C-alpha cells in the first residue's frame, strides 16, 4: 500500500509487526503536518515522535522523559566516561544459535545472520528495557516547529525549512526517516578521540586512533532559520594520529543540507604529499578511511550522505532485540584487548533490549552504481538512530551487517553511539570502530572550536603539527 498522507503513516505507529511498505516518489515532498497532528508531540507521541505508551505485554515500558541528568548515585562528573546506571541489573536471558528460533520474530536479519554464522561464540545478552533517550527542551521545541514546516528537497536529496532537532518528527516516507537519522542531535560543538581495529582471521589487529570534531550549525541555538546556515549543516574534521604510517592524514567535510543544490564538500591532507586536495571520493561506496576496504564511506554512522542512488521504502515497524544502553561497552574499565575477539567483539560486554524499531529499505535505482544493491536499516524509535543494518551485494546475497551501540549522554542530554561493528560475512572479518575505552571521554561541550579551523588551509596545519 502507498500511504500518501501524514496521518496514513501514523497508523503504523501502533503496529507491532512489519507492515507493507511504500516508495516515496516525486521531485519534492510536502512534509508539513496539520497543527492537530503536530500537537501529538508530547501527548500520545514523545517529543521525538515515538510512541509514548509501552507495549501490551509490559516488556517495553512507556517513555517517561528519559534520563536527563546523571543519577546522583553514580558519582559522575562531566569529563568522565559515562557510568552505567543499570550496572546492578542481571541479564534476563541469552539468545544463542540453539534457541534463536524461539525469538525469531523479534530478531533483525543482521542478528539472525550473526547467530547463524558465528553462533558457536556469538550470543546476545538481553536485559530489561529502559527508554533512556532524552534531548534538551529547546530541541523538543524545534521538533514541534519542524513537524509543521519541514520539507524534503527535490528528489528527497535534502531538507528545507527545518532547523535543529529532527526535520521530520512525524514522518511520512522512508526518505524523511533516513534524514531524521542523518540530522541527529550531538550538540553544537563536540570533540572525540576514538579507536578502530580490523582483526585478521587469526585475531591480530592494529589500533587506528582518530581525533574527530564537529561544529554542527544545524544544532546552533543562536540560529533561528535554515537560511542562516548557508546550506551547511555541519563541518567535520577527522585526524588520524596512529599508527605512525597513517598519522597526519586529515579529512575535512562540509555537509550540505540541500544536496540537490550542492553536494558534500570534502578535502584531504596527506603528509606524504604535504598537499590538501579536493576529495570527491569521500562519498557513496568508496572505501571508508582506515577501513581496509571493510566499509564504504556512506556506512559510517549507519548511513550518511546523499540518498539519491536508492529508492527508499518503509517496510514498517516492529519490536526487536537491539543494542541499547551500552554503557559497559564504552567503559574505561575495559581495554581494547577485552573487546576485540577473533571473529566478533566480546559479546559479554554488549547489552540488548527490546525496543520498537522503524524498518526501512534502500534499493538501488536502475542505472545507478553501488556495491550494495539493497540495504535494510533498523532505527530505534526514540532516537531515529540506526542500531542494525543488512547490506546485500549485487547478486542479492547478504554480504555485510552492522551493529551500532548507543547510550544516553545524561549530562547533555543526548542519545549517542559509543561503538559500531561492521561484519563481512563472506571473508569472516569485522571492523570495530568508535571505541573510546582507552581514550579521553567524549566532549559534547567543546565551545573552544572555531569556524576558522574548518578550512582547507587550516587542516594542513593540523596534519603537520
Protein Blocks (a to p, Z undefined) as FASTA:
>chain_A
ZZfbfklmmmmmmpcbdcdddddedjbdcfbdcfklmmmgoplpcfkopafbdcfkopac
cdehiaabdcfklopaehiacddfklmpccfbdcdfklmmmmmmmccfklmmmmmmmmmm
gccdddddddfbccdfklmmmmmmmmmmgccdehhiacehiaghifblbccbfklmmmmm
mmccebjbdcdddddddddfkopacddddddddddfklmmkbcbfklnnopabdcddddf
bdfklgoiacdddddfblmloccddddddfklopacddfklgcjbccehklopacfklgg
hiacjfklpccddfbdcdddddehilklmpckbcfklmmcfkbccfklpccddddddddd
ddddehiacfblbdcddddfklopafbdcdddfkopafbdcdddddddfklpccddfbdc
dddfknopacdehiaklgccddfblmkbcfklmcfklmmmmmmZZ
